[in-house]
């Protein structure tokens, strides 16, 4: 268990980074590392 707002926020930031690293790893494994081009809305 975490006590204190700073520790809770730090823990949540680490969870978010882990999720993003997992997504990045997945994209690298599937060779989907190209630049995403967005179309301008009309």
PyMOL Python script that loads the backbone (N, CA, C, O; Angstrom):
from pymol import cmd

cmd.read_pdbstr("""\
ATOM      1  N   UNK A   1       0.832  -1.193   0.000  1.00  0.00           N
ATOM      2  CA  UNK A   1       0.000   0.000   0.000  1.00  0.00           C
ATOM      3  C   UNK A   1       0.871   1.248   0.000  1.00  0.00           C
ATOM      4  O   UNK A   1       1.968   1.271   0.558  1.00  0.00           O
ATOM      5  N   UNK A   2       0.355   2.263  -0.631  1.00  0.00           N
ATOM      6  CA  UNK A   2       1.048   3.546  -0.695  1.00  0.00           C
ATOM      7  C   UNK A   2       0.361   4.533   0.227  1.00  0.00           C
ATOM      8  O   UNK A   2      -0.866   4.572   0.321  1.00  0.00           O
ATOM      9  N   UNK A   3       1.155   5.312   0.889  1.00  0.00           N
ATOM     10  CA  UNK A   3       0.592   6.363   1.729  1.00  0.00           C
ATOM     11  C   UNK A   3       1.166   7.690   1.271  1.00  0.00           C
ATOM     12  O   UNK A   3       2.369   7.812   1.043  1.00  0.00           O
ATOM     13  N   UNK A   4       0.313   8.667   1.141  1.00  0.00           N
ATOM     14  CA  UNK A   4       0.754   9.983   0.704  1.00  0.00           C
ATOM     15  C   UNK A   4       0.467  10.197  -0.769  1.00  0.00           C
ATOM     16  O   UNK A   4       0.646   9.307  -1.600  1.00  0.00           O
ATOM     17  N   UNK A   5       0.021  11.394  -1.061  1.00  0.00           N
ATOM     18  CA  UNK A   5      -0.372  11.715  -2.436  1.00  0.00           C
ATOM     19  C   UNK A   5       0.805  11.635  -3.398  1.00  0.00           C
ATOM     20  O   UNK A   5       0.631  11.180  -4.528  1.00  0.00           O
ATOM     21  N   UNK A   6       1.999  12.062  -2.990  1.00  0.00           N
ATOM     22  CA  UNK A   6       3.158  12.020  -3.893  1.00  0.00           C
ATOM     23  C   UNK A   6       3.493  10.596  -4.295  1.00  0.00           C
ATOM     24  O   UNK A   6       3.826  10.343  -5.453  1.00  0.00           O
ATOM     25  N   UNK A   7       3.412   9.666  -3.360  1.00  0.00           N
ATOM     26  CA  UNK A   7       3.723   8.277  -3.674  1.00  0.00           C
ATOM     27  C   UNK A   7       2.663   7.656  -4.567  1.00  0.00           C
ATOM     28  O   UNK A   7       2.980   6.853  -5.445  1.00  0.00           O
ATOM     29  N   UNK A   8       1.424   8.017  -4.353  1.00  0.00           N
ATOM     30  CA  UNK A   8       0.339   7.499  -5.194  1.00  0.00           C
ATOM     31  C   UNK A   8       0.492   8.016  -6.618  1.00  0.00           C
ATOM     32  O   UNK A   8       0.349   7.256  -7.576  1.00  0.00           O
ATOM     33  N   UNK A   9       0.780   9.304  -6.758  1.00  0.00           N
ATOM     34  CA  UNK A   9       0.962   9.896  -8.092  1.00  0.00           C
ATOM     35  C   UNK A   9       2.162   9.271  -8.788  1.00  0.00           C
ATOM     36  O   UNK A   9       2.096   8.966  -9.979  1.00  0.00           O
ATOM     37  N   UNK A  10       3.256   9.077  -8.061  1.00  0.00           N
ATOM     38  CA  UNK A  10       4.449   8.457  -8.652  1.00  0.00           C
ATOM     39  C   UNK A  10       4.138   7.037  -9.103  1.00  0.00           C
ATOM     40  O   UNK A  10       4.578   6.615 -10.172  1.00  0.00           O
ATOM     41  N   UNK A  11       3.383   6.299  -8.295  1.00  0.00           N
ATOM     42  CA  UNK A  11       3.017   4.930  -8.650  1.00  0.00           C
ATOM     43  C   UNK A  11       2.147   4.906  -9.903  1.00  0.00           C
ATOM     44  O   UNK A  11       2.356   4.068 -10.780  1.00  0.00           O
ATOM     45  N   UNK A  12       1.187   5.801  -9.998  1.00  0.00           N
ATOM     46  CA  UNK A  12       0.315   5.854 -11.165  1.00  0.00           C
ATOM     47  C   UNK A  12       1.095   6.248 -12.417  1.00  0.00           C
ATOM     48  O   UNK A  12       0.811   5.749 -13.506  1.00  0.00           O
ATOM     49  N   UNK A  13       2.074   7.137 -12.271  1.00  0.00           N
ATOM     50  CA  UNK A  13       2.907   7.521 -13.413  1.00  0.00           C
ATOM     51  C   UNK A  13       3.722   6.326 -13.907  1.00  0.00           C
ATOM     52  O   UNK A  13       3.894   6.146 -15.112  1.00  0.00           O
ATOM     53  N   UNK A  14       4.221   5.516 -12.983  1.00  0.00           N
ATOM     54  CA  UNK A  14       4.977   4.332 -13.388  1.00  0.00           C
ATOM     55  C   UNK A  14       4.077   3.331 -14.099  1.00  0.00           C
ATOM     56  O   UNK A  14       4.509   2.695 -15.060  1.00  0.00           O
ATOM     57  N   UNK A  15       2.843   3.179 -13.652  1.00  0.00           N
ATOM     58  CA  UNK A  15       1.896   2.285 -14.319  1.00  0.00           C
ATOM     59  C   UNK A  15       1.616   2.790 -15.734  1.00  0.00           C
ATOM     60  O   UNK A  15       1.587   2.003 -16.680  1.00  0.00           O
ATOM     61  N   UNK A  16       1.410   4.101 -15.881  1.00  0.00           N
ATOM     62  CA  UNK A  16       1.143   4.675 -17.205  1.00  0.00           C
ATOM     63  C   UNK A  16       2.345   4.477 -18.132  1.00  0.00           C
ATOM     64  O   UNK A  16       2.172   4.146 -19.305  1.00  0.00           O
ATOM     65  N   UNK A  17       3.561   4.677 -17.615  1.00  0.00           N
ATOM     66  CA  UNK A  17       4.752   4.468 -18.437  1.00  0.00           C
ATOM     67  C   UNK A  17       4.888   3.006 -18.848  1.00  0.00           C
ATOM     68  O   UNK A  17       5.274   2.711 -19.980  1.00  0.00           O
ATOM     69  N   UNK A  18       4.572   2.091 -17.935  1.00  0.00           N
ATOM     70  CA  UNK A  18       4.653   0.668 -18.259  1.00  0.00           C
ATOM     71  C   UNK A  18       3.673   0.306 -19.365  1.00  0.00           C
ATOM     72  O   UNK A  18       4.007  -0.465 -20.265  1.00  0.00           O
ATOM     73  N   UNK A  19       2.463   0.858 -19.304  1.00  0.00           N
ATOM     74  CA  UNK A  19       1.466   0.594 -20.347  1.00  0.00           C
ATOM     75  C   UNK A  19       1.951   1.127 -21.683  1.00  0.00           C
ATOM     76  O   UNK A  19       1.840   0.444 -22.701  1.00  0.00           O
ATOM     77  N   UNK A  20       2.490   2.349 -21.690  1.00  0.00           N
ATOM     78  CA  UNK A  20       2.979   2.933 -22.939  1.00  0.00           C
ATOM     79  C   UNK A  20       4.182   2.173 -23.493  1.00  0.00           C
ATOM     80  O   UNK A  20       4.299   2.005 -24.707  1.00  0.00           O
ATOM     81  N   UNK A  21       5.077   1.712 -22.621  1.00  0.00           N
ATOM     82  CA  UNK A  21       6.210   0.919 -23.090  1.00  0.00           C
ATOM     83  C   UNK A  21       5.739  -0.407 -23.677  1.00  0.00           C
ATOM     84  O   UNK A  21       6.297  -0.890 -24.662  1.00  0.00           O
ATOM     85  N   UNK A  22       4.720  -0.987 -23.076  1.00  0.00           N
ATOM     86  CA  UNK A  22       4.165  -2.223 -23.610  1.00  0.00           C
ATOM     87  C   UNK A  22       3.575  -1.996 -25.003  1.00  0.00           C
ATOM     88  O   UNK A  22       3.757  -2.823 -25.896  1.00  0.00           O
ATOM     89  N   UNK A  23       2.876  -0.887 -25.187  1.00  0.00           N
ATOM     90  CA  UNK A  23       2.324  -0.548 -26.504  1.00  0.00           C
ATOM     91  C   UNK A  23       3.442  -0.337 -27.520  1.00  0.00           C
ATOM     92  O   UNK A  23       3.358  -0.825 -28.648  1.00  0.00           O
ATOM     93  N   UNK A  24       4.489   0.389 -27.123  1.00  0.00           N
ATOM     94  CA  UNK A  24       5.614   0.646 -28.020  1.00  0.00           C
ATOM     95  C   UNK A  24       6.303  -0.654 -28.405  1.00  0.00           C
ATOM     96  O   UNK A  24       6.631  -0.858 -29.573  1.00  0.00           O
ATOM     97  N   UNK A  25       6.523  -1.523 -27.446  1.00  0.00           N
ATOM     98  CA  UNK A  25       7.149  -2.812 -27.724  1.00  0.00           C
ATOM     99  C   UNK A  25       6.315  -3.613 -28.714  1.00  0.00           C
ATOM    100  O   UNK A  25       6.850  -4.236 -29.631  1.00  0.00           O
ATOM    101  N   UNK A  26       5.018  -3.589 -28.522  1.00  0.00           N
ATOM    102  CA  UNK A  26       4.117  -4.307 -29.416  1.00  0.00           C
ATOM    103  C   UNK A  26       4.212  -3.756 -30.836  1.00  0.00           C
ATOM    104  O   UNK A  26       4.245  -4.520 -31.800  1.00  0.00           O
ATOM    105  N   UNK A  27       4.254  -2.447 -30.962  1.00  0.00           N
ATOM    106  CA  UNK A  27       4.351  -1.830 -32.291  1.00  0.00           C
ATOM    107  C   UNK A  27       5.686  -2.145 -32.950  1.00  0.00           C
ATOM    108  O   UNK A  27       5.739  -2.384 -34.156  1.00  0.00           O
ATOM    109  N   UNK A  28       6.756  -2.147 -32.178  1.00  0.00           N
ATOM    110  CA  UNK A  28       8.069  -2.465 -32.736  1.00  0.00           C
ATOM    111  C   UNK A  28       8.090  -3.911 -33.229  1.00  0.00           C
ATOM    112  O   UNK A  28       8.635  -4.195 -34.296  1.00  0.00           O
ATOM    113  N   UNK A  29       7.505  -4.817 -32.464  1.00  0.00           N
ATOM    114  CA  UNK A  29       7.470  -6.227 -32.856  1.00  0.00           C
ATOM    115  C   UNK A  29       6.670  -6.428 -34.138  1.00  0.00           C
ATOM    116  O   UNK A  29       6.983  -7.320 -34.926  1.00  0.00           O
ATOM    117  N   UNK A  30       5.640  -5.610 -34.360  1.00  0.00           N
ATOM    118  CA  UNK A  30       4.789  -5.742 -35.549  1.00  0.00           C
ATOM    119  C   UNK A  30       5.224  -4.832 -36.695  1.00  0.00           C
ATOM    120  O   UNK A  30       4.508  -4.698 -37.687  1.00  0.00           O
ATOM    121  N   UNK A  31       6.390  -4.208 -36.564  1.00  0.00           N
ATOM    122  CA  UNK A  31       6.945  -3.307 -37.581  1.00  0.00           C
ATOM    123  C   UNK A  31       5.966  -2.193 -37.946  1.00  0.00           C
ATOM    124  O   UNK A  31       5.810  -1.872 -39.124  1.00  0.00           O
ATOM    125  N   UNK A  32       5.317  -1.614 -36.970  1.00  0.00           N
ATOM    126  CA  UNK A  32       4.389  -0.501 -37.191  1.00  0.00           C
ATOM    127  C   UNK A  32       4.960   0.777 -36.595  1.00  0.00           C
ATOM    128  O   UNK A  32       4.264   1.488 -35.870  1.00  0.00           O
ATOM    129  N   UNK A  33       6.213   1.075 -36.891  1.00  0.00           N
ATOM    130  CA  UNK A  33       6.869   2.218 -36.276  1.00  0.00           C
ATOM    131  C   UNK A  33       6.875   3.450 -37.175  1.00  0.00           C
ATOM    132  O   UNK A  33       7.572   4.422 -36.884  1.00  0.00           O
ATOM    133  N   UNK A  34       6.114   3.422 -38.252  1.00  0.00           N
ATOM    134  CA  UNK A  34       6.086   4.562 -39.173  1.00  0.00           C
ATOM    135  C   UNK A  34       5.424   5.773 -38.546  1.00  0.00           C
ATOM    136  O   UNK A  34       4.767   5.675 -37.510  1.00  0.00           O
ATOM    137  N   UNK A  35       5.605   6.896 -39.177  1.00  0.00           N
ATOM    138  CA  UNK A  35       5.011   8.144 -38.718  1.00  0.00           C
ATOM    139  C   UNK A  35       3.534   8.158 -39.089  1.00  0.00           C
ATOM    140  O   UNK A  35       3.162   7.837 -40.218  1.00  0.00           O
ATOM    141  N   UNK A  36       2.713   8.527 -38.143  1.00  0.00           N
ATOM    142  CA  UNK A  36       1.270   8.606 -38.385  1.00  0.00           C
ATOM    143  C   UNK A  36       0.965   9.974 -38.975  1.00  0.00           C
ATOM    144  O   UNK A  36       1.326  11.000 -38.399  1.00  0.00           O
ATOM    145  N   UNK A  37       0.299   9.986 -40.122  1.00  0.00           N
ATOM    146  CA  UNK A  37      -0.071  11.232 -40.760  1.00  0.00           C
ATOM    147  C   UNK A  37      -1.570  11.444 -40.589  1.00  0.00           C
ATOM    148  O   UNK A  37      -2.377  10.603 -40.984  1.00  0.00           O
ATOM    149  N   UNK A  38      -1.926  12.561 -40.004  1.00  0.00           N
ATOM    150  CA  UNK A  38      -3.320  12.872 -39.777  1.00  0.00           C
ATOM    151  C   UNK A  38      -3.823  13.792 -40.868  1.00  0.00           C
ATOM    152  O   UNK A  38      -3.104  14.683 -41.318  1.00  0.00           O
ATOM    153  N   UNK A  39      -5.063  13.578 -41.295  1.00  0.00           N
ATOM    154  CA  UNK A  39      -5.683  14.442 -42.290  1.00  0.00           C
ATOM    155  C   UNK A  39      -6.375  15.579 -41.577  1.00  0.00           C
ATOM    156  O   UNK A  39      -6.959  15.405 -40.508  1.00  0.00           O
ATOM    157  N   UNK A  40      -6.298  16.741 -42.185  1.00  0.00           N
ATOM    158  CA  UNK A  40      -6.936  17.912 -41.608  1.00  0.00           C
ATOM    159  C   UNK A  40      -8.453  17.819 -41.776  1.00  0.00           C
ATOM    160  O   UNK A  40      -8.948  17.482 -42.852  1.00  0.00           O
ATOM    161  N   UNK A  41      -9.176  18.116 -40.715  1.00  0.00           N
ATOM    162  CA  UNK A  41     -10.635  18.059 -40.770  1.00  0.00           C
ATOM    163  C   UNK A  41     -11.171  19.144 -41.702  1.00  0.00           C
ATOM    164  O   UNK A  41     -10.598  20.230 -41.791  1.00  0.00           O
ATOM    165  N   UNK A  42     -12.245  18.856 -42.377  1.00  0.00           N
ATOM    166  CA  UNK A  42     -12.810  19.797 -43.344  1.00  0.00           C
ATOM    167  C   UNK A  42     -13.434  20.996 -42.683  1.00  0.00           C
ATOM    168  O   UNK A  42     -13.952  21.878 -43.367  1.00  0.00           O
TER     169      UNK A  42
END
""", "prot")
cmd.dss("prot")
cmd.show_as("cartoon", "prot")
cmd.util.cbc("prot")
cmd.orient("prot")
